[in-house]
Amino acid sequence: MSIVIVGGNERMACQYETICRGYGCKAKVFCKENGSLKKKMGCPDLLILFTNTVSHKMVISAFQEAKRNNIPVARIHTSSAAALHSVLSEHCAAV
């Protein structure tokens, strides 16, 4: 299962990827908007938005891209590891 994470803490990007790997998922993490998000995002199975630590513009562009490609979106206010665990436990099976 492929996952795209938009937002979050830059220092935790590697930890987000490790947590996703524990659930058998491959993750791309975009903490900042560097260029067009549309081209880099691809077509994942799940989009996770950490809404507290990301700009409104980036949330809108990611959500529009998800809506256009029929990608399920999980919005989380906090960008903690525990919040990521809770979302992944709902959407993925632990390995």
N, C-alpha and C positions, 0 to 999 in steps of 0.2 A: 504494500500500500504506500502511495506517495503522498506526502503532506507538505504544504507550504505554510510557513509561519511568518506573518507580517507583524512587525513591531517587536516589542520586548526589549530587554536589556542587552546591549552589545557584548558585554562581558560574559553573558550567559549563553551566547549563541552556540558554542560547542557543547554546553551542557544540554541545551534543547535537542540537539542532534543525537546525543548519547541516549537521552530519555526515549526519543522516538525509536532509536535502534533497538532498545529493550522491548518495545512492543512490536517489533518486526516491521517497522515502517522506515522509509527513507525520507529525510526531511531537507528542505531548502529553507534557510532563515534569511529574511530581509528586515534588518533593524532600521535601516535608513533607506530613503529613496535615492538611489544612484542611477539616474537615467529612467527609462520607461520600464515600469513593472510588468506591463503586458507581455513584452518580449521575453522576459526572464522567467516568468511564472510557469509557463507551460500549461499542462492540463492535469493537475493533481487530483487525487481522490477526495481530499479534504483541505479546506482553507481555514486556518486558525488565525483570528485577529485579536491581538492584545491591544485593546482600544485605549488604555490609559497612557501608553508610552509611544504612540504613533500620531502623526499629524492627521487632521481631518481629511485633507486632500488625498493622502495615501490610503486611508480607509475607503474613501469613495471609489478611487480608481481600482483597488483590489476587489471591492464588492461588485462593481460593474463587470469586471472581467469574469468573476465567478458566476454571476448571473447569466452572462452571455454563453458560458460553456457548461451550464447546469452543474456547477460544483457546489457541494454542501458547505456551508459556512458555520463555524463555531466562533461566537464572539465572547471574549473573556475580558473583564475589566483589569484584573491584575495580571502581571507577567511573571508570576512565581513558578517554580518547578512543581509545586503541589497542584496548582491550577492546571498545568499542562498534563500532569498525571491523571487528573479527574476527567479531562476531555478525552484523552487517549483511552482510558478505561471504558468510556461509553462507546467509542467508535472503533476501537481495535481490540483484538484478542491478545493478551499478554503471552509472550513466548516463554 
